[in-house]
């Protein structure tokens, strides 16, 4: 019997940790979908990529996918992730978190630089996160903000796309669909 390329036990531990950390949060722009839905979609994108292009550390990719927003969007600290999941996961999640101490205009470039210093598994998570987020934007966003978000997706793809031909193609298609949606508004 073949074993899966990732640990179901590690997946479940990270999933439960994320569910508890994000308890009560909802996906912005939805009718109250639990935030865990976003994390599950990001993880699904990562798992799909790993099925097509096996990686060196699928557990790292999957755990980081499930935990990628716990430092940025909850009270969970790097130290708590480190204690529960180890150095590689904690550092990956930290790299995926924007630094609130920086001016907003510098945060993405800083995060991309930190992600690029991480293993390929972490790059996959950022690509998958943006693929998931390239849905029709909230109606409250201005035309300028929508265009900046599309352009930012292109910068992410240019910086990290080399990690996965599969996710790069998915992201390019999502960017094009997003741009087409914006053109219709």
N, C-alpha and C positions, 0 to 999 in steps of 0.2 A: 504494500500500500504506500503510495506516494504521500509525502507530507507537504503541506502548503508552504509556499516560500516565505510566509510571515507567520508569526505566532498568534493564534486566536486568543490566547490568554493575555498577551501584551495589548492586543487590540481592545479587548474588553476592559482591561484596567484603564487604558487611556480614555476610552469612550465614557466610562463611568466617572472618571475624574473630570472630564470636560463637561459632562451633564450636570454634575454638582456645581462646578465653577460658574457655569452659565445659567444656572437655575433662574427662571423668571425672565430671562432676556428673550427677545423676539427678533426675527429677521426684519430689518428695516424695510419699509415699503411693501410689507405683506399685511394680511389681515390677522396678525398675531401668531404666525408660525413660530414654533420654538426655535431658538438659535441653534439648537442641536441639528436641525435640518441643514443649515449651511455647512456645519462641520462634516456632516455625513456626506454631503455632495462633494465637498473638497476631497474627502477621503476616497470616495468612489472614483473621482478623476485620477487620483494617484494610483489606486489599485488597478484601474484600467490600463494606465501607462505601464505599470510594473508587469502586467500580464503580457503586454506586447513587447516591452523592452526590459527584461529583468535587470535589476540593479544590484549593487553590492550590499546594500543594507535596507531591505524592504521594511523591516520593523522600524527603523529610524524614520523612514518616509511616512509610514502609516501613523506612528505615534505623533510625529510633528504635525501631520495633517489634522488629526483630531484635537490637538492641543494648541494649534498655531495662534489662537487669539486669547489664550488664558492670561498671558502676562499683559497684553495690550488692553484688553477689555474687561478684566475682572480684578479682584484684589489679590490674585495669586501672584507670588513672586518667583523670580528665577530660582531662589534657594529652595522653594517648595517643589518646583518641578525637578530640580537637581536631586533632592532627597527621595522623590518618588520614582524618577525615571532615569537618573544618571546624567553624566556630563554631556554626552552627545545630544540627547533630546533637549535638555535644558538650554544648551547653547544654540541649538537649531531654532527652538521656539523664541529665544531672545533675539536672534538675528531676524526672524520673521516679524518682530514687533517694532513698530515705529517708535523712535525716541521722542517722547513728549517734551523733552528739554530743548530740542532744536526748533528753529523757526519752521513753520509748516512747509515752506517752499523747499527746505533742505531734507526733510524727513525721508522721502522716497529714495533719493540718491544715497543717503546714508544707509538705509535698510538694504538696498540692492548691493552696496559694497560689502556689507556684513554677510549677506546671503552668499555672495560670490566666494567668501572665505570659508564657507561651509561645504560639506560633501554634496554631491549631486542630488542625493535624496532630499535635501532641504530645498534645492532649486525647484524640484518637482512640485513641492507644496506651494510655492509662490505662484508658479504658473497655474496650477490647479485652482488656487484661490481666485485669481483674476478671471479665469475661464468661468468659474461659478458666478462671479460678481458682474460679468458682462451681460446681464439681463437688462430689459428695458429699465431706464433710470427712473427714480422717483419723479413724480410730476412737479414736485417743489424745486427741483434742480433747474437752474438757469441754463440757457443754451450754451453759455460760455463754460459752465461747470461740466456739462455733459461732454463738450468737445475736449476739455482738459483731461477728463477721465479716459476717453478714447485714446488720446495722445499718450497718456501715461501708460496705458496698456501696451502701446507700441514700444515704449522705452523698456518695459519689463521684458517683453518678448525679445528685443534686441540684446538685452543684457544676459538673459537666462535661457533663451531658446535652445542653445547648444546642448542642454541637459537631456532633451527628449524631442526627437523628431515627431513622435506621436502627439505630445502635448503642444508642441509648436504649431502643428497643423490645426489642431483643435482651437488653439487660441487665435490663430490668424483668421479662421472661419468665424469665430465669435466677434472679433474686432470688425470684420466686414459686415456681419449681421447687425452689430451695434451701430455702425456708421450708416447703414441703410435705414435703420429705424430712425436715427436722428434726422436723416434727409426727409423723411416723411412727416416730421413734426412741423 
